[in-house]
Amino acid sequence: MTDQNELIEERSWWKRNWKWVVPTGGCLTLILLLVFFVGAAIFGATKMMSGSEPYQEGLTKAQSNEQVIELLGEPIENNGIMQGSINFSNNSGDADIRVPIKGPKGEGTVYIVGEKHNGVWTYSELEVRIDQNSEVINLLNEGLDKEENDF
């Protein structure tokens, strides 16, 4: 006569599910690595551009312009990821970037277009466009003496 009370050993969770866990885990790891590398590339490019002289110059001029302060309020700060391109090679280069900005009263965009020759940046466009009323504020002539503006 056989004993009816034998215990049947149940397989562990891993032994029952390894066939779907391994491929799923591998795919998830690849997706996470891809997201990490894309994020790192975007962060690196944005960090490089935000450290550039044209970016700093444009943002500083916008933050100190009385008309921009009146329309956007203070403090004026970056409002997201900038767009455009900056190219450097030796002592020359060019920049064409758009920097979104915001203040307590509204938002706008700083447009910066310039070239670098012999280590010196010259700008053909440096302006702020206010989103609420589409007003354009030229920052190029800011800081020049009245006699220089008369020409």
Secondary structure, 3 states (H helix, E strand, C coil): CCCCCCCCCCCCHHHHHHHHHHHHHHHHHHHHHHHHHHHHHHHHHHHHHHCCHHHHHHHHHHHHCHHHHHHHCCCCEECCCCEEEEEEECCEEEEEEEEEEEECCEEEEEEEEEEEECCEEEEEEEEEEECCCCCEEECCCCCCCHHHHCC
